[in-house]
Amino acid sequence: MFRIRTHNRAAVRTARAARAARTARVAAAAGLALAALSGVAPASADTLSTDGVSTVSLSGESGPAGRGDRPERTASVSGSARISYAFSPDDEIRFTVDARAKPYSRPLPGTNSPNGLPTDAVGTVRYSHRVAATGEVHSAEAEVDCLSTGGPVATLTAVIGSDTENRKERIGLSVYQGSGRDGARLGFSWGVANLDLDADQKPYQPVVGTCMAPAPFAPVLQGGFTVHHVELEAPRTPGR
């Protein structure tokens, strides 16, 4: 006499979930193997589950993989804030940043990086400084040329394009997004650093290199910034 076996629905769902988890682990392992063969090492192999479908981010960014091996979204910094500057505590100093990475978009012919750098970026930086004692306002706008992120921190540089005495000068900014009591902060290259001595031992301000900036030393009083971190993208290898 045959015994009729009844299936527990909860047990079936558990078994299906286990199979799905095994499938996700296999997909993650395959993705890592592909990254190793292509010479692009991922910063992490975070597996996300959305409606039962698992995706592996090889770009270091959490979320679905983009087209090809590019992340769906690039690194970016955005926001506007008033900061507190220790040497001008009564002045009103504001920064507005809108920067996003655009890797390998600024060719450098004749160098080891003819296609550009992984930190190439676009966007704008605007800042204004109102002197409390006189009411005088200094402001400028600059074009972003470099962006580097690391978690909630970013450094970026931009070249001043507005009609000021500092036109075509590169400036460096650092941004710390902050959270809760650990508030946002910003640093700027002409604030406390970037000073050297010439051959006659006279001080001067050197040229700011791309993505070079001091630590974010100035606390944010109003507003804030959002840093979206994505790992640097390795250059393409012909034939791969």
Residue pairs with C-beta under 8 A, 6 or more apart in sequence:
20 52
20 54
23 54
24 47
24 49
24 54
25 47
27 47
27 54
27 56
28 45
28 47
28 54
28 56
31 42
31 45
31 56
31 58
32 42
32 45
32 58
34 58
35 41
35 42
35 58
38 69
38 237
38 240
39 234
39 237
39 240
40 58
40 69
40 234
41 234
42 57
42 58
42 59
42 60
42 231
43 59
43 60
43 231
44 57
44 60
45 56
45 57
45 58
46 56
46 57
46 62
47 54
47 55
47 56
48 54
48 55
48 57
48 62
48 63
48 64
50 64
55 63
55 64
55 65
56 65
57 63
57 64
57 65
57 71
58 65
58 69
59 65
59 66
59 69
59 70
59 71
59 230
59 231
59 233
60 71
60 229
60 230
60 231
61 71
61 72
61 73
61 229
61 230
61 231
63 71
63 72
63 73
64 72
65 71
65 72
66 72
66 73
70 233
71 230
71 233
73 228
73 230
74 100
74 101
74 102
74 103
74 230
75 100
75 101
75 121
75 147
75 148
75 149
75 154
75 228
75 229
75 230
76 99
76 100
76 101
76 147
76 226
76 227
76 228
77 97
77 98
77 99
77 100
77 147
77 149
77 154
77 156
77 175
77 225
77 226
77 227
77 228
78 97
78 98
78 99
78 225
78 226
79 96
79 97
79 175
79 184
79 223
79 224
79 225
79 226
80 94
80 95
80 96
80 97
80 223
81 94
81 95
81 184
81 186
81 220
81 221
81 222
81 223
81 224
81 225
82 92
82 93
82 94
82 220
82 221
82 222
82 223
83 93
83 94
83 95
83 186
83 218
83 219
83 220
83 221
84 218
84 219
84 220
84 221
85 91
85 93
85 191
85 218
86 218
87 191
88 129
88 131
88 132
90 132
90 133
91 129
91 130
91 131
91 132
92 128
92 129
92 130
92 132
93 127
93 128
93 129
93 130
93 218
94 127
94 128
94 223
95 125
95 126
95 127
95 173
95 186
95 188
96 124
96 125
96 126
96 127
97 123
97 124
97 125
97 156
97 173
97 175
97 225
98 123
98 124
98 125
99 121
99 122
99 123
99 124
99 125
99 144
99 147
99 154
99 156
99 158
100 121
100 122
100 123
100 147
101 119
101 120
101 121
101 147
101 149
101 230
102 120
102 121
102 122
103 116
103 117
103 118
103 119
103 120
103 232
103 233
104 115
104 116
104 117
104 118
104 120
104 233
104 235
104 236
105 116
105 120
105 122
106 116
106 117
106 120
106 145
107 114
107 115
107 116
108 114
108 115
108 116
108 117
113 235
115 235
115 236
117 146
117 210
118 232
118 233
118 234
118 235
119 146
119 147
119 148
119 210
119 211
119 232
120 145
120 146
121 144
121 145
121 146
121 147
121 156
122 143
122 144
123 143
123 144
123 147
123 156
123 158
124 141
124 142
124 143
124 144
124 158
125 141
125 142
125 144
125 156
125 158
125 171
125 173
126 139
126 140
126 141
126 142
127 139
127 140
127 188
128 137
128 138
128 139
129 137
129 138
129 139
130 136
130 137
131 137
131 138
138 164
139 162
140 160
140 162
140 164
140 166
141 160
141 161
141 162
142 158
142 159
142 160
142 161
142 162
142 171
143 158
143 159
143 161
144 156
144 157
144 158
145 157
145 158
145 159
145 170
145 210
146 156
146 157
146 210
146 211
147 154
147 155
147 156
147 211
148 154
148 155
148 156
148 211
148 232
149 227
149 228
149 229
149 230
150 229
151 227
151 229
152 176
152 177
152 178
152 179
152 227
152 229
153 174
153 175
153 176
153 177
153 216
153 227
154 174
154 175
154 227
154 229
155 172
155 173
155 174
155 175
155 211
155 212
155 213
156 172
156 173
156 174
156 175
156 211
156 213
157 170
157 171
157 172
157 173
157 208
157 209
157 210
157 211
157 212
157 213
158 170
158 171
158 173
159 168
159 169
159 170
159 171
160 166
160 167
160 168
160 169
160 170
160 171
161 167
161 168
169 208
170 207
170 208
170 209
170 210
171 188
171 189
171 190
171 208
172 188
172 189
172 194
172 208
172 211
172 212
172 213
172 214
173 186
173 187
173 188
173 189
173 213
174 186
174 187
174 188
174 213
174 214
174 215
174 216
175 184
175 185
175 186
175 216
175 225
175 227
176 184
176 185
176 186
176 216
176 227
177 184
177 224
177 225
177 226
177 227
178 184
178 185
178 220
178 224
183 219
183 220
184 219
184 220
184 224
184 225
185 216
185 217
185 218
185 219
185 220
186 216
186 218
186 220
186 225
187 213
187 214
187 215
187 216
187 217
187 218
188 213
188 214
188 218
189 208
189 212
189 213
189 214
190 205
191 214
191 217
191 218
192 214
192 217
193 214
194 205
194 206
194 208
194 214
195 203
195 204
195 205
195 206
196 203
196 204
196 205
196 206
197 203
197 204
198 204
